[in-house]
Amino acid sequence: MTAHHPASHGSSSDAERRPIPDAPVSRPGPAPHRRPGDGWVQCACGGRHWGLHGAAGLLLARRTPDGAVDAVVLQHRALWSDQGGTWGVPGGAIGPDESAEQGALRESAEEAGIPGSVARVLGSVVLDHGTWSYTTVLAEALHPFEPAATDAESLEVRWVAADDVADLPLLTAFGEAWPHLRARIESAPTHPTTTGESPCT
C-alpha cells in the first residue's frame, strides 16, 4: 500500500535527524490488498498516517560508470490515492514482523517490479513522530533493469533523470525532502562491482 514520503529523523549511523514536514499518505483504493500493518494511525503531530507500524519507501538510484547518480526510480501515483497524480517513491505500510528495509524492498517489488536482488542498500533516512515513522531506504541498482507499474497504485513507474525530478509535480513531502535525499544518496559510498555484477548504465 502506497505511503509517501517524508525524510529524516533517526539515530542510527546511516540515518540522520532532520525535521521534514508531515507527509500525506495514500488512502486505500478500490479493493485494496490488505496486509498486517495496514491501517491508519492518529499521530501525536495531529495528522493521520498510513501504517500501523510505520511506513517505508525505496529511493533507488542508477549510477554512471564513474559513480555519479544518473536517475532514480519514481512512481506516478494513482489518481484515487492521496495527492493522486503526483510523483514519489514506491513504498507503504511496514508489517509487524518487518524491518523498515524489508518493508521498503517488499513494497517496491509489489508496486514497481524492483527485484530485491538488484538493490544494494546504502542507508536510510527516518522521519520519527514518536507514534509513527517513515523510513526512506536509499539504494543503488547493481544491474540494468526497467521498473514497471505492477499494481493499481501506480499510473506509471520509471527511471527519472536526477536533474529532472524537481520539474515533476511531486508529492508535497517528497518535493521538500528531495534535495536532502539527493545529497545523501550522491554522497553515500558506493562499491566497485564484483564478480557477477555489471555496471548499471
C-alpha positions as CSV (number, residue, x, y, z in Angstrom):
1,M,0.0,0.0,0.0
2,T,1.5,3.3,-1.1
3,A,2.6,5.7,1.5
4,H,4.9,8.7,0.8
5,H,7.3,10.3,1.6
6,P,9.0,12.0,4.4
7,A,12.6,12.1,5.2
8,S,14.5,12.4,8.2
9,H,15.0,11.7,11.9
10,G,16.9,8.8,13.1
11,S,19.6,7.7,15.5
12,S,21.5,5.0,13.6
13,S,24.8,5.7,11.9
14,D,23.2,5.6,8.5
15,A,20.1,7.7,9.4
16,E,20.2,11.4,10.0
17,R,17.9,13.5,12.2
18,R,16.4,16.4,10.3
19,P,12.8,17.6,10.6
20,I,10.8,17.3,7.4
21,P,7.2,18.4,7.1
22,D,4.5,15.9,7.6
23,A,3.9,13.5,4.7
24,P,0.5,12.7,3.4
25,V,-0.1,9.1,2.7
26,S,-2.3,7.3,0.2
27,R,-5.7,6.2,1.1
28,P,-6.6,2.6,0.2
29,G,-8.1,2.5,-3.2
30,P,-10.8,0.2,-4.5
31,A,-10.5,-3.4,-3.1
32,P,-7.0,-2.8,-1.5
33,H,-4.9,-5.8,-0.8
34,R,-4.9,-5.8,3.0
35,R,-1.9,-6.9,5.0
36,P,-0.9,-7.0,8.6
37,G,0.2,-3.5,9.4
38,D,-2.3,-1.8,7.0
39,G,-4.4,0.9,8.8
40,W,-4.4,4.5,9.9
41,V,-2.5,5.9,12.9
42,Q,-3.7,9.1,14.6
43,C,-0.4,10.7,15.1
44,A,0.8,12.9,18.0
45,C,1.5,15.5,15.4
46,G,-2.2,15.9,14.8
47,G,-2.2,14.2,11.4
48,R,-3.3,10.7,10.3
49,H,-0.8,8.4,8.7
50,W,-0.9,5.1,6.9
51,G,0.9,2.2,8.5
52,L,0.1,0.8,12.0
53,H,3.8,0.0,12.5
54,G,5.1,2.9,10.4
55,A,5.8,3.0,6.7
56,A,8.8,2.9,4.4
57,G,9.8,3.5,0.7
58,L,12.7,2.8,-1.5
59,L,14.7,5.5,-3.3
60,L,16.7,3.5,-5.8
61,A,19.4,5.3,-7.8
62,R,21.2,4.4,-11.0
63,R,24.8,5.3,-11.4
64,T,27.0,6.0,-14.3
65,P,30.3,4.1,-14.7
66,D,32.1,6.9,-12.9
67,G,29.7,6.6,-9.9
68,A,27.6,9.7,-10.5
69,V,23.8,9.4,-9.8
70,D,22.1,9.4,-13.2
71,A,18.5,8.7,-12.3
72,V,16.1,7.4,-9.7
73,V,13.0,5.2,-9.8
74,L,9.8,7.2,-9.2
75,Q,6.2,6.2,-9.0
76,H,3.4,8.3,-10.6
77,R,0.7,7.9,-8.0
78,A,-2.8,6.6,-8.9
79,L,-5.4,9.3,-9.1
80,W,-7.5,7.7,-6.3
81,S,-4.6,8.0,-3.9
82,D,-3.8,10.9,-1.6
83,Q,-2.3,13.6,-3.8
84,G,-3.1,11.4,-6.8
85,G,-1.2,12.2,-10.0
86,T,1.9,13.3,-8.1
87,W,5.3,11.6,-8.2
88,G,7.1,9.9,-5.2
89,V,8.9,6.7,-4.4
90,P,7.3,3.3,-4.1
91,G,6.5,2.3,-0.5
92,G,3.9,1.6,2.1
93,A,3.0,0.2,5.4
94,I,5.6,-1.9,7.3
95,G,4.4,-5.3,8.5
96,P,4.5,-6.2,12.2
97,D,7.5,-8.6,11.7
98,E,9.3,-6.5,9.1
99,S,12.2,-4.1,9.4
100,A,11.8,-0.8,7.5
101,E,14.3,-2.1,4.9
102,Q,12.4,-5.3,4.4
103,G,9.1,-3.4,4.1
104,A,10.5,-0.9,1.6
105,L,12.0,-3.7,-0.6
106,R,8.8,-5.7,-0.5
107,E,6.6,-2.7,-1.4
108,S,8.9,-1.7,-4.2
109,A,8.8,-5.2,-5.6
110,E,5.0,-5.2,-5.4
111,E,4.4,-1.7,-6.8
112,A,7.3,-1.1,-9.1
113,G,8.7,-4.5,-10.1
114,I,12.0,-3.9,-8.5
115,P,13.7,-7.2,-7.7
116,G,15.4,-7.2,-4.3
117,S,18.5,-8.7,-5.9
118,V,19.0,-5.5,-7.9
119,A,19.1,-3.1,-5.0
120,R,22.2,-2.5,-2.8
121,V,21.1,-0.7,0.3
122,L,23.2,2.3,1.2
123,G,21.5,3.7,4.2
124,S,18.2,5.2,5.4
125,V,16.7,8.5,6.4
126,V,14.0,8.4,9.1
127,L,11.2,10.8,10.0
128,D,10.1,9.9,13.5
129,H,6.9,11.3,15.0
130,G,7.1,9.0,18.0
131,T,3.8,7.4,17.4
132,W,4.6,6.9,13.7
133,S,7.6,7.0,11.5
134,Y,8.5,6.9,7.8
135,T,11.8,5.4,6.6
136,T,13.3,6.3,3.2
137,V,15.7,3.4,2.3
138,L,18.4,4.6,0.0
139,A,19.8,2.1,-2.5
140,E,21.7,1.8,-5.8
141,A,21.0,-0.5,-8.7
142,L,23.5,-3.3,-9.2
143,H,22.3,-4.2,-12.7
144,P,20.4,-2.5,-15.5
145,F,16.7,-3.2,-15.4
146,E,13.4,-1.5,-16.2
147,P,10.9,-0.8,-13.4
148,A,7.2,-1.0,-14.2
149,A,3.8,-0.3,-12.6
150,T,2.9,-3.7,-11.3
151,D,-0.3,-2.9,-9.3
152,A,-3.2,-0.4,-9.3
153,E,-1.4,2.1,-7.1
154,S,0.7,3.5,-9.9
155,L,-0.1,5.2,-13.2
156,E,3.5,4.8,-14.2
157,V,6.8,3.8,-12.7
158,R,10.1,4.7,-14.5
159,W,13.6,6.0,-14.2
160,V,13.7,9.8,-13.9
161,A,16.9,11.7,-14.5
162,A,18.1,13.2,-11.2
163,D,18.2,16.6,-12.8
164,D,14.6,16.4,-13.9
165,V,13.0,15.2,-10.6
166,A,12.3,18.7,-9.3
167,D,10.4,19.6,-12.6
168,L,7.8,16.9,-12.0
169,P,4.6,17.5,-9.9
170,L,6.0,15.9,-6.7
171,L,4.2,14.6,-3.7
172,T,4.5,17.6,-1.3
173,A,6.6,16.0,1.3
174,F,8.8,14.2,-1.2
175,G,9.4,17.5,-3.0
176,E,10.5,19.1,0.2
177,A,12.8,16.2,1.1
178,W,14.3,15.6,-2.4
179,P,17.3,18.0,-2.1
180,H,18.3,16.4,1.1
181,L,17.7,12.8,-0.1
182,R,19.6,13.5,-3.3
183,A,22.6,14.9,-1.4
184,R,22.5,11.8,0.9
185,I,22.4,9.3,-1.9
186,E,25.0,11.1,-4.0
187,S,27.4,11.3,-1.1
188,A,26.9,7.6,0.0
189,P,29.9,5.5,-0.5
190,T,29.5,3.1,-3.5
191,H,31.4,-0.1,-4.1
192,P,33.3,-1.4,-7.1
193,T,31.4,-4.2,-8.9
194,T,32.3,-7.7,-8.0
195,T,32.2,-11.0,-10.0
196,G,28.8,-11.4,-11.5
197,E,27.8,-7.8,-11.2
198,S,27.8,-5.3,-14.1
199,P,27.9,-1.6,-14.1
200,C,24.5,0.0,-14.3
201,T,24.4,2.3,-17.3
